[in-house]
């Protein structure tokens, strides 16, 4: 099937809201880190991809029409080549607010990953730690460095992708710009705003296949 829409934004930039919005607009199922939590058999494939091993992207995304969040956003350049007709959404957010959200969620998960008593969940969290902590942030999680990497990533995506393929979008903007970019009518319902810090921890503790 291949991916029609790819989210290039880091986690905690509204990616769960974007996942739900894309699924409502007909671009589902949408891959997100919660999919790996619910399907831990995916974790070794993502780890192998991050280690530079050959990737069968169509196999990895079998059954999905779109992908957002980590781990997919880490591979945005490869995915742009693999799916040349796919459109990209770069979710953005104020860097200070984004870091506070990351510090209260993702960084805490990485700190606890090795001690998780559930072996399947531990494998997922260790994969996420490798891609996010090691490959994305180079093992440095201090605030200034993490925010600098965040800004450089957003700048790189905006510079590399042509305008007809890329929407730079804040979840606060809601349906309008997203639907216009994807050629879909605006749904007659509120835009999904979800994945607060409490919801994040619920996804970790109660994975949904």
C-alpha positions in Angstrom: 0.0 0.0 0.0 2.8 2.4 0.9 2.6 5.6 3.0 0.5 8.6 1.8 1.3 10.9 4.7 4.4 11.0 6.8 5.0 13.1 10.0 8.5 14.4 10.2 8.0 16.1 13.6 9.6 14.8 16.8 7.4 13.2 19.5 5.5 15.5 21.9 4.7 18.0 19.1 1.1 16.9 18.7 1.8 13.7 16.9 -0.9 11.7 18.7 -3.5 14.3 17.7 -2.1 14.2 14.2 -2.4 10.4 14.1 -6.1 10.5 15.1 -6.7 13.3 12.6 -5.1 11.4 9.8 -7.1 8.4 10.6 -10.3 10.5 10.6 -9.4 11.9 7.2 -9.0 8.5 5.7 -5.2 8.1 6.0 -5.3 5.2 8.5 -4.2 3.2 10.1 -1.4 5.6 11.1 1.8 4.3 12.6 3.0 6.0 15.9 5.2 4.8 18.8 2.0 3.5 20.5 1.8 1.0 17.6 5.1 -0.4 18.6 4.1 -0.6 22.2 1.0 -2.5 21.2 3.0 -4.7 18.7 6.4 -5.2 20.3 7.4 -7.6 17.6 8.1 -4.4 15.5 10.9 -3.3 17.9 13.7 -5.4 16.5 12.9 -4.2 13.0 13.2 -0.6 14.0 16.3 -1.3 16.0 17.9 -2.9 12.9 16.9 0.1 10.7 18.5 2.5 13.2 21.7 0.4 13.1 21.9 0.9 9.4 20.8 -2.6 8.3 18.8 -3.1 5.1 15.1 -2.1 5.6 12.1 -3.4 3.8 10.0 -0.3 4.4 6.9 -1.8 2.8 7.1 -4.7 5.1 7.7 -2.5 8.2 4.7 -0.4 7.3 2.4 -3.2 6.0 -1.2 -2.3 6.7 -0.4 1.4 7.5 -1.3 4.3 5.2 0.5 7.0 7.2 3.2 7.3 9.9 4.0 10.0 12.5 6.1 10.3 15.7 9.2 8.3 16.6 10.5 5.9 15.4 9.3 6.9 11.8 10.3 10.5 12.0 13.9 9.6 12.6 14.0 8.1 9.0 12.3 11.0 7.2 15.0 11.3 4.6 14.8 7.7 3.7 11.1 7.7 3.7 10.9 10.7 1.4 12.9 8.7 -1.2 11.0 5.5 -0.6 7.6 7.2 -1.0 8.1 10.0 -3.5 4.4 10.8 -3.7 3.9 11.0 0.1 3.2 14.3 1.7 4.9 15.4 4.9 3.6 17.2 7.9 6.2 18.7 10.2 4.6 19.2 13.6 6.1 22.1 15.4 5.9 23.6 18.9 7.6 26.2 21.1 10.9 24.6 22.0 10.7 25.5 25.7 7.2 24.0 26.1 8.3 21.0 24.0 11.3 20.3 26.2 9.2 20.5 29.4 6.8 17.9 27.9 9.7 15.6 26.8 11.4 15.9 30.2 8.2 14.8 31.9 7.6 11.8 29.6 10.1 10.5 27.1 13.2 11.2 29.1 11.7 9.5 32.2 10.9 6.4 30.1 14.5 6.2 28.8 15.8 6.5 32.4 13.6 3.5 33.4 13.9 1.4 30.3 16.6 -1.1 31.4 14.8 -1.8 34.7 11.3 -2.5 33.2 10.3 -6.0 34.4 8.2 -6.7 31.3 10.6 -8.1 28.7 8.5 -7.1 25.6 8.0 -3.6 26.9 11.6 -3.3 27.9 12.7 -4.2 24.3 10.4 -1.5 22.9 11.7 1.1 25.4 15.3 0.1 24.7 14.7 0.5 21.0 13.2 3.9 21.6 16.1 4.9 23.8 18.5 3.9 21.1 16.8 5.8 18.4 15.8 8.9 20.4 18.5 9.1 23.0 21.5 7.8 21.1 20.9 8.3 17.4 18.8 11.6 17.6 20.4 13.3 20.6 23.8 11.7 20.6 23.5 10.5 24.2 23.3 14.0 25.5 20.0 14.9 27.2 20.8 18.3 28.7 18.2 20.9 27.9 20.2 23.3 25.7 21.5 20.5 23.6 18.1 18.8 23.2 16.4 22.0 22.2 19.2 22.8 19.7 18.8 19.4 18.0 15.1 19.9 17.9 15.5 23.3 16.1 18.1 21.9 13.7 15.8 19.0 12.8 12.9 21.3 12.0 15.1 23.5 9.9 16.6 20.6 8.0 13.2 19.2 7.2 11.9 22.6 6.0 15.0 23.1 3.9 15.0 19.7 2.3 11.4 19.0 1.3 9.8 21.0 -1.5 6.8 23.1 -0.5 4.3 21.1 -2.4 5.2 18.0 -0.2 5.5 19.8 3.2 3.1 21.4 5.6 4.7 23.0 8.7 1.9 22.8 11.2 1.1 23.4 14.8 -1.6 21.2 16.3 -3.3 24.4 17.6 -4.1 25.3 14.0 -6.6 22.4 13.9 -8.3 21.0 10.8 -8.1 23.9 8.4 -4.4 23.9 7.1 -4.2 20.1 7.4 -7.3 19.5 5.4 -6.3 22.1 2.8 -2.9 20.5 2.4 -4.2 16.9 2.1 -7.2 17.8 -0.1 -9.8 16.6 2.4 -13.0 18.4 3.6 -13.0 19.7 7.1 -14.8 17.3 9.4 -17.8 18.5 11.3 -16.3 17.7 14.7 -13.7 19.1 17.0 -10.1 18.5 16.2 -8.7 15.7 18.4 -6.5 17.1 21.1 -5.0 14.3 23.1 -1.9 12.6 24.6 -1.4 14.8 27.7 1.3 13.6 30.0 -1.3 11.5 31.9 -2.4 9.9 28.7 1.2 9.3 27.7 1.8 7.2 30.8 -1.5 5.4 30.3 -0.3 4.3 26.8 2.9 3.0 28.3 1.2 1.1 31.1 -1.8 -0.2 29.0 -0.7 -0.9 25.5 -3.5 -1.4 22.9 -2.9 -3.8 20.1 
